[in-house]
């Protein structure tokens, strides 16, 4: 639509100037939908330069009501002078200017001043409505109607009936009705005002009130019935809305195909909202037929205002009915429109540089009002947030190019939404459906949109991890994008390929494709995030710094990129920047809505996952700072969202233990063990807890379970030794000795097992056996120390239970050679305890 330079420029015309108002004239706009616009007449005059209608001018020039006006060629009087002689101050019969004869109380002069005031109030109301001040607009609209009624009454009282302005009366009354419709709680008054306009306009139309009260409004006022239907539609009273639309349809002439098509489309939308998709689809098809007939009559208008909304709604209705062939036909009709595309078939970019994207909700044409029934984007095809400033030269041409580009982008968005909607339904698999639709798009010249569907097909294949063949097909499809000429498509493919290679641990290739994506589109936050993830996985400090630079760049491009903020927190955590990491994760919580966990959509699931991860990281960081109470608060929030995570329960138990609440800690660890009986950390903590409380039978059960679940050899031996030690502490030394012998037979060179064997033999006064085991222990220790001195000692296990598993108490960290153990028999006789609960061999977690 061509933008109006002066939004109120049409108000200065006469009643004969039946100028159609623009879409942005808010006083005739009802919620972005004004179906009755095509029937409106001229607007009132402007406040800056008061104007009156042609009839008012003739009265102001001195023509008495009821007298015939002589033709201009038969008059010899000078223009602007009257013929009322004999009463002036000059000589009898002399010519006296009529303006000099009129006083301040002259009726015609008063009417002119009152009409100028009405026009001023009318424009003020409209301007406030455009600015969003509906309360002020409504107040001025009420005052405007009140003053207009006084003006009408004054003209009736002074016999100036021919000077009445029904167009102005209709305009101010309709403006009041529109303002009431946009005010909460005033819809009933708005409907009453609409009914008053339509009833009086209908009387004038059918001649039932000739020259009477019905003359207050012009004949086309009856078409305002569509506005009543819009109010019912907004109230979700679709039955009454359909009734109002049909009454309005009866008022429209059969030759006005365009307006009839719009009203019929509103009826179809109401059917769709009621769930009557068969009736809705049939009605939308009628609209398509009307549009096709109108296109045959005036192909230029049809090309200028392609009916994308109706075609899309038809696709949605057939989708709801599950009619795959009908979906294909409707989608083909949508492509055939070539909405706002160039005549040469060139696949242009969506929007030129500097022009922002706008949403799409109703795109029925220049003054369209039909909504899109399916899941569309909010906004308006003729308006939006992007208002590029025109240049001094060719300003109107630049605006037209920008507006066409925006509409083309909106239309392509609708086509993409339709393809994504019906693709999984028209074939055996979604990938085959998208492939079929991509071929159709290429046939009609939409190459860039076809590339998007090909990308969706490739990602669909990659998501099927159970089928290796389809996964390879997805990889091949992604790699084929590297040869395309469309740079945006190449960038999208590069980002996805780098993501795929990142998960395959092919870091050099992943980095190459990530950099390619950034080169093609430096302002794509996804490409920058993927590049940062590749650096993160490299692990060294320099790579972590590079990753942080990438995440910072992504946030500069899009400050709402929550993935970049979260990854930046992880990078700071790995670099030991604990305070900065806490700040990053706190920002993630601010960026993710509180109710992200509500709903089943994929976006909600991703947001909820990030929210939980951020809470956990904040708890972990606070725990690292020694703030166990603060860490427990965050872990409690995680537990509220993920109640069956034994890891979170263990962290809560650990925090409670640090705060000295062993009872609460035991409850958390028991709950974690119940959820996951094979959780080694929970079993070890509970075993140590019961051992400290001298409940050795329960402790032995937990240590035995930990040994069965443990996957690391050295730790598995440790838990088996702890279980045997529980037997020894409970007084069953013979059973403990049997347990130690079993472990020794499996691991004859284990030093700790030999030490326990020597000790338990000493406890049983088996002096010969104790000496024998002691000799074997010293030999094993010398072999271990010699191996350590020669550099053959194996590297310490990297697994860390949060510093809950310290080294043996007798091991020295500053010398490669450990001191020789004293005689086990002597130590036993001296009463020195050498088990894991004393100061000797093994220091268990939590002791």
Secondary structure, 3 states (H helix, E strand, C coil): CCCCCCCCHHHHCCCCCCCCCCCCCHHHCCCCCCHHHHHCCCCCCCCCCCCCCHHHHHHHCCCCCCCCCCCHHHCCCCCCECCCCCCCCCCCCCCCEHHHHCCCCCHHHHHHHHHHHHHHHHHHHHHHHHCCCHHHHHHHHHHHHHHHHHHHHHHHHCCCHHHCCHHHHHHHHHHHHHHHHCCCCCHHHHHHHHHHHHHHHHHHHHCCCCCCHHHHCCHHHHHHHHHHHHHHHHCCCHHHHHHHHHHHHHHCCCCCHHHHHHHHHHHHHHHHHCCCHHHHHHHHHHHHHHHHHHHHHCHHHHHHCCCHHHHHHHHHHHHHHCCHHHHHHHHHHHHHCCCCCCCCCCCCCCCCCCCCCCCCCCCCCCCCCCCCCCCCCCCECCECCCCCCCCCCCHHHHHHHHHHHHHHHHHHHHHHHHHHHHHHHCCCCHHHHHHHHHHHHHHCCCHHHHHHHHHHHHHHHHHCCCCHHHHHHHHHHHHHHHHCCCHHHHHHHHHHHHHHHHHCCCHHHHHHHHHHHHHHCCCCHHHHHHHHHHHHHHCCHHHHHHHHHHHHHHHHHCCCCHHHHHHHHHHHHHCCCHHHHHHHHHHHHHHCCCCCCCCCCHHHHHHHHHHHHHHHHHHHHHHHCCCHHHHHHHHHHHHHHCCCCHHHHHHHHHHHHHCCCHHHHHHHHHHHHHHCCCCHHHHHHHHHHHHHCCCHHHHHHHHHHHHHHCCCHHHHHHHHHHHHHHHHHCCCHHHHHHHHHHHHHHCCCCHHHHHHHHHHHHHCCCHHHHHHHHHHHHHHHHHHHHHHHCCCCCCCCCCCCCCCCCCCCCCCCCCCCCCCCCCHHHHHHHCCCCCCCCCCCCCCCCC
